[in-house]
């Protein structure tokens, strides 16, 4: 597990609590009841703060799974160092 994945797991743990975060991370792609519109806003803000990145509104709308968020964060971090 790379550093980005570990840091994202911690953000999910803090926002949703460890057991719900694990359900979301290991989920089957269906929306989790705890991941509502308010949680979405809080999640995006927490990730932006943790990684020092900014999501456009379109990108924020693409953050619908742990995997999509991880891929987006990694792409943003890579473009920052390129």
Chimera marker file (.cmm) of the C-alpha trace (Angstrom):
<marker_set name="trace">
<marker id="1" x="0.000" y="0.000" z="0.000" r="1" g="1" b="0" radius="0.5"/>
<marker id="2" x="1.538" y="3.295" z="-1.068" r="1" g="1" b="0" radius="0.5"/>
<marker id="3" x="1.695" y="6.506" z="0.940" r="1" g="1" b="0" radius="0.5"/>
<marker id="4" x="-1.214" y="8.154" z="-0.905" r="1" g="1" b="0" radius="0.5"/>
<marker id="5" x="-3.493" y="5.180" z="-0.264" r="1" g="1" b="0" radius="0.5"/>
<marker id="6" x="-2.551" y="5.129" z="3.419" r="1" g="1" b="0" radius="0.5"/>
<marker id="7" x="-3.180" y="8.860" z="3.790" r="1" g="1" b="0" radius="0.5"/>
<marker id="8" x="-6.547" y="8.569" z="2.038" r="1" g="1" b="0" radius="0.5"/>
<marker id="9" x="-7.529" y="5.686" z="4.303" r="1" g="1" b="0" radius="0.5"/>
<marker id="10" x="-6.809" y="7.921" z="7.304" r="1" g="1" b="0" radius="0.5"/>
<marker id="11" x="-9.003" y="10.696" z="5.839" r="1" g="1" b="0" radius="0.5"/>
<marker id="12" x="-11.839" y="8.202" z="5.299" r="1" g="1" b="0" radius="0.5"/>
<marker id="13" x="-11.359" y="6.813" z="8.844" r="1" g="1" b="0" radius="0.5"/>
<marker id="14" x="-11.546" y="10.292" z="10.363" r="1" g="1" b="0" radius="0.5"/>
<marker id="15" x="-14.600" y="11.295" z="8.373" r="1" g="1" b="0" radius="0.5"/>
<marker id="16" x="-16.657" y="8.096" z="8.452" r="1" g="1" b="0" radius="0.5"/>
<marker id="17" x="-15.166" y="6.129" z="11.338" r="1" g="1" b="0" radius="0.5"/>
<marker id="18" x="-12.990" y="3.042" z="10.821" r="1" g="1" b="0" radius="0.5"/>
<marker id="19" x="-15.725" y="0.434" z="10.322" r="1" g="1" b="0" radius="0.5"/>
<marker id="20" x="-17.776" y="2.472" z="7.830" r="1" g="1" b="0" radius="0.5"/>
<marker id="21" x="-14.600" y="3.607" z="6.057" r="1" g="1" b="0" radius="0.5"/>
<marker id="22" x="-13.588" y="-0.026" z="5.582" r="1" g="1" b="0" radius="0.5"/>
<marker id="23" x="-17.023" y="-0.837" z="4.143" r="1" g="1" b="0" radius="0.5"/>
<marker id="24" x="-16.705" y="2.057" z="1.689" r="1" g="1" b="0" radius="0.5"/>
<marker id="25" x="-13.130" y="1.223" z="0.697" r="1" g="1" b="0" radius="0.5"/>
<marker id="26" x="-13.914" y="-2.462" z="0.185" r="1" g="1" b="0" radius="0.5"/>
<marker id="27" x="-17.309" y="-1.675" z="-1.329" r="1" g="1" b="0" radius="0.5"/>
<marker id="28" x="-18.840" y="-3.083" z="-4.433" r="1" g="1" b="0" radius="0.5"/>
<marker id="29" x="-19.401" y="0.236" z="-6.180" r="1" g="1" b="0" radius="0.5"/>
<marker id="30" x="-22.842" y="0.885" z="-4.753" r="1" g="1" b="0" radius="0.5"/>
<marker id="31" x="-23.259" y="4.108" z="-2.759" r="1" g="1" b="0" radius="0.5"/>
<marker id="32" x="-22.870" y="3.726" z="0.984" r="1" g="1" b="0" radius="0.5"/>
<marker id="33" x="-25.649" y="5.373" z="3.045" r="1" g="1" b="0" radius="0.5"/>
<marker id="34" x="-23.072" y="7.294" z="5.096" r="1" g="1" b="0" radius="0.5"/>
<marker id="35" x="-21.624" y="8.893" z="1.956" r="1" g="1" b="0" radius="0.5"/>
<marker id="36" x="-24.283" y="11.531" z="1.387" r="1" g="1" b="0" radius="0.5"/>
<marker id="37" x="-23.964" y="15.002" z="-0.140" r="1" g="1" b="0" radius="0.5"/>
<marker id="38" x="-22.718" y="16.580" z="3.088" r="1" g="1" b="0" radius="0.5"/>
<marker id="39" x="-20.147" y="13.820" z="3.564" r="1" g="1" b="0" radius="0.5"/>
<marker id="40" x="-19.084" y="14.335" z="-0.069" r="1" g="1" b="0" radius="0.5"/>
<marker id="41" x="-18.359" y="18.017" z="0.539" r="1" g="1" b="0" radius="0.5"/>
<marker id="42" x="-16.521" y="17.261" z="3.791" r="1" g="1" b="0" radius="0.5"/>
<marker id="43" x="-14.526" y="14.503" z="2.108" r="1" g="1" b="0" radius="0.5"/>
<marker id="44" x="-13.439" y="16.693" z="-0.799" r="1" g="1" b="0" radius="0.5"/>
<marker id="45" x="-12.421" y="19.494" z="1.567" r="1" g="1" b="0" radius="0.5"/>
<marker id="46" x="-10.497" y="17.110" z="3.845" r="1" g="1" b="0" radius="0.5"/>
<marker id="47" x="-8.622" y="15.588" z="0.896" r="1" g="1" b="0" radius="0.5"/>
<marker id="48" x="-7.792" y="19.006" z="-0.547" r="1" g="1" b="0" radius="0.5"/>
<marker id="49" x="-6.429" y="20.108" z="2.822" r="1" g="1" b="0" radius="0.5"/>
<marker id="50" x="-4.494" y="16.892" z="3.484" r="1" g="1" b="0" radius="0.5"/>
<marker id="51" x="-2.767" y="16.817" z="0.103" r="1" g="1" b="0" radius="0.5"/>
<marker id="52" x="-2.585" y="20.551" z="-0.666" r="1" g="1" b="0" radius="0.5"/>
<marker id="53" x="-4.538" y="20.124" z="-3.892" r="1" g="1" b="0" radius="0.5"/>
<marker id="54" x="-7.725" y="21.611" z="-5.308" r="1" g="1" b="0" radius="0.5"/>
<marker id="55" x="-10.520" y="19.822" z="-7.118" r="1" g="1" b="0" radius="0.5"/>
<marker id="56" x="-12.542" y="21.563" z="-9.802" r="1" g="1" b="0" radius="0.5"/>
<marker id="57" x="-16.309" y="21.119" z="-9.491" r="1" g="1" b="0" radius="0.5"/>
<marker id="58" x="-16.165" y="18.533" z="-12.276" r="1" g="1" b="0" radius="0.5"/>
<marker id="59" x="-13.405" y="16.599" z="-10.500" r="1" g="1" b="0" radius="0.5"/>
<marker id="60" x="-15.289" y="16.750" z="-7.202" r="1" g="1" b="0" radius="0.5"/>
<marker id="61" x="-18.217" y="15.148" z="-8.991" r="1" g="1" b="0" radius="0.5"/>
<marker id="62" x="-15.969" y="12.308" z="-10.146" r="1" g="1" b="0" radius="0.5"/>
<marker id="63" x="-15.071" y="11.344" z="-6.574" r="1" g="1" b="0" radius="0.5"/>
<marker id="64" x="-17.592" y="8.534" z="-6.281" r="1" g="1" b="0" radius="0.5"/>
<marker id="65" x="-15.398" y="5.709" z="-4.987" r="1" g="1" b="0" radius="0.5"/>
<marker id="66" x="-12.212" y="5.250" z="-3.042" r="1" g="1" b="0" radius="0.5"/>
<marker id="67" x="-10.452" y="4.087" z="-6.199" r="1" g="1" b="0" radius="0.5"/>
<marker id="68" x="-11.555" y="7.086" z="-8.276" r="1" g="1" b="0" radius="0.5"/>
<marker id="69" x="-10.432" y="9.447" z="-5.530" r="1" g="1" b="0" radius="0.5"/>
<marker id="70" x="-7.071" y="7.711" z="-5.176" r="1" g="1" b="0" radius="0.5"/>
<marker id="71" x="-6.477" y="7.848" z="-8.929" r="1" g="1" b="0" radius="0.5"/>
<marker id="72" x="-7.414" y="11.533" z="-9.092" r="1" g="1" b="0" radius="0.5"/>
<marker id="73" x="-5.226" y="12.465" z="-6.115" r="1" g="1" b="0" radius="0.5"/>
<marker id="74" x="-2.271" y="10.531" z="-7.523" r="1" g="1" b="0" radius="0.5"/>
<marker id="75" x="-2.686" y="12.232" z="-10.909" r="1" g="1" b="0" radius="0.5"/>
<marker id="76" x="-2.807" y="15.666" z="-9.293" r="1" g="1" b="0" radius="0.5"/>
<marker id="77" x="0.259" y="14.929" z="-7.166" r="1" g="1" b="0" radius="0.5"/>
<marker id="78" x="2.160" y="13.596" z="-10.187" r="1" g="1" b="0" radius="0.5"/>
<marker id="79" x="1.337" y="16.661" z="-12.277" r="1" g="1" b="0" radius="0.5"/>
<marker id="80" x="2.556" y="18.885" z="-9.453" r="1" g="1" b="0" radius="0.5"/>
<marker id="81" x="5.978" y="17.238" z="-9.463" r="1" g="1" b="0" radius="0.5"/>
<marker id="82" x="6.290" y="16.968" z="-13.251" r="1" g="1" b="0" radius="0.5"/>
<link id1="1" id2="2" r="1" g="1" b="0" radius="0.2"/>
<link id1="2" id2="3" r="1" g="1" b="0" radius="0.2"/>
<link id1="3" id2="4" r="1" g="1" b="0" radius="0.2"/>
<link id1="4" id2="5" r="1" g="1" b="0" radius="0.2"/>
<link id1="5" id2="6" r="1" g="1" b="0" radius="0.2"/>
<link id1="6" id2="7" r="1" g="1" b="0" radius="0.2"/>
<link id1="7" id2="8" r="1" g="1" b="0" radius="0.2"/>
<link id1="8" id2="9" r="1" g="1" b="0" radius="0.2"/>
<link id1="9" id2="10" r="1" g="1" b="0" radius="0.2"/>
<link id1="10" id2="11" r="1" g="1" b="0" radius="0.2"/>
<link id1="11" id2="12" r="1" g="1" b="0" radius="0.2"/>
<link id1="12" id2="13" r="1" g="1" b="0" radius="0.2"/>
<link id1="13" id2="14" r="1" g="1" b="0" radius="0.2"/>
<link id1="14" id2="15" r="1" g="1" b="0" radius="0.2"/>
<link id1="15" id2="16" r="1" g="1" b="0" radius="0.2"/>
<link id1="16" id2="17" r="1" g="1" b="0" radius="0.2"/>
<link id1="17" id2="18" r="1" g="1" b="0" radius="0.2"/>
<link id1="18" id2="19" r="1" g="1" b="0" radius="0.2"/>
<link id1="19" id2="20" r="1" g="1" b="0" radius="0.2"/>
<link id1="20" id2="21" r="1" g="1" b="0" radius="0.2"/>
<link id1="21" id2="22" r="1" g="1" b="0" radius="0.2"/>
<link id1="22" id2="23" r="1" g="1" b="0" radius="0.2"/>
<link id1="23" id2="24" r="1" g="1" b="0" radius="0.2"/>
<link id1="24" id2="25" r="1" g="1" b="0" radius="0.2"/>
<link id1="25" id2="26" r="1" g="1" b="0" radius="0.2"/>
<link id1="26" id2="27" r="1" g="1" b="0" radius="0.2"/>
<link id1="27" id2="28" r="1" g="1" b="0" radius="0.2"/>
<link id1="28" id2="29" r="1" g="1" b="0" radius="0.2"/>
<link id1="29" id2="30" r="1" g="1" b="0" radius="0.2"/>
<link id1="30" id2="31" r="1" g="1" b="0" radius="0.2"/>
<link id1="31" id2="32" r="1" g="1" b="0" radius="0.2"/>
<link id1="32" id2="33" r="1" g="1" b="0" radius="0.2"/>
<link id1="33" id2="34" r="1" g="1" b="0" radius="0.2"/>
<link id1="34" id2="35" r="1" g="1" b="0" radius="0.2"/>
<link id1="35" id2="36" r="1" g="1" b="0" radius="0.2"/>
<link id1="36" id2="37" r="1" g="1" b="0" radius="0.2"/>
<link id1="37" id2="38" r="1" g="1" b="0" radius="0.2"/>
<link id1="38" id2="39" r="1" g="1" b="0" radius="0.2"/>
<link id1="39" id2="40" r="1" g="1" b="0" radius="0.2"/>
<link id1="40" id2="41" r="1" g="1" b="0" radius="0.2"/>
<link id1="41" id2="42" r="1" g="1" b="0" radius="0.2"/>
<link id1="42" id2="43" r="1" g="1" b="0" radius="0.2"/>
<link id1="43" id2="44" r="1" g="1" b="0" radius="0.2"/>
<link id1="44" id2="45" r="1" g="1" b="0" radius="0.2"/>
<link id1="45" id2="46" r="1" g="1" b="0" radius="0.2"/>
<link id1="46" id2="47" r="1" g="1" b="0" radius="0.2"/>
<link id1="47" id2="48" r="1" g="1" b="0" radius="0.2"/>
<link id1="48" id2="49" r="1" g="1" b="0" radius="0.2"/>
<link id1="49" id2="50" r="1" g="1" b="0" radius="0.2"/>
<link id1="50" id2="51" r="1" g="1" b="0" radius="0.2"/>
<link id1="51" id2="52" r="1" g="1" b="0" radius="0.2"/>
<link id1="52" id2="53" r="1" g="1" b="0" radius="0.2"/>
<link id1="53" id2="54" r="1" g="1" b="0" radius="0.2"/>
<link id1="54" id2="55" r="1" g="1" b="0" radius="0.2"/>
<link id1="55" id2="56" r="1" g="1" b="0" radius="0.2"/>
<link id1="56" id2="57" r="1" g="1" b="0" radius="0.2"/>
<link id1="57" id2="58" r="1" g="1" b="0" radius="0.2"/>
<link id1="58" id2="59" r="1" g="1" b="0" radius="0.2"/>
<link id1="59" id2="60" r="1" g="1" b="0" radius="0.2"/>
<link id1="60" id2="61" r="1" g="1" b="0" radius="0.2"/>
<link id1="61" id2="62" r="1" g="1" b="0" radius="0.2"/>
<link id1="62" id2="63" r="1" g="1" b="0" radius="0.2"/>
<link id1="63" id2="64" r="1" g="1" b="0" radius="0.2"/>
<link id1="64" id2="65" r="1" g="1" b="0" radius="0.2"/>
<link id1="65" id2="66" r="1" g="1" b="0" radius="0.2"/>
<link id1="66" id2="67" r="1" g="1" b="0" radius="0.2"/>
<link id1="67" id2="68" r="1" g="1" b="0" radius="0.2"/>
<link id1="68" id2="69" r="1" g="1" b="0" radius="0.2"/>
<link id1="69" id2="70" r="1" g="1" b="0" radius="0.2"/>
<link id1="70" id2="71" r="1" g="1" b="0" radius="0.2"/>
<link id1="71" id2="72" r="1" g="1" b="0" radius="0.2"/>
<link id1="72" id2="73" r="1" g="1" b="0" radius="0.2"/>
<link id1="73" id2="74" r="1" g="1" b="0" radius="0.2"/>
<link id1="74" id2="75" r="1" g="1" b="0" radius="0.2"/>
<link id1="75" id2="76" r="1" g="1" b="0" radius="0.2"/>
<link id1="76" id2="77" r="1" g="1" b="0" radius="0.2"/>
<link id1="77" id2="78" r="1" g="1" b="0" radius="0.2"/>
<link id1="78" id2="79" r="1" g="1" b="0" radius="0.2"/>
<link id1="79" id2="80" r="1" g="1" b="0" radius="0.2"/>
<link id1="80" id2="81" r="1" g="1" b="0" radius="0.2"/>
<link id1="81" id2="82" r="1" g="1" b="0" radius="0.2"/>
</marker_set>
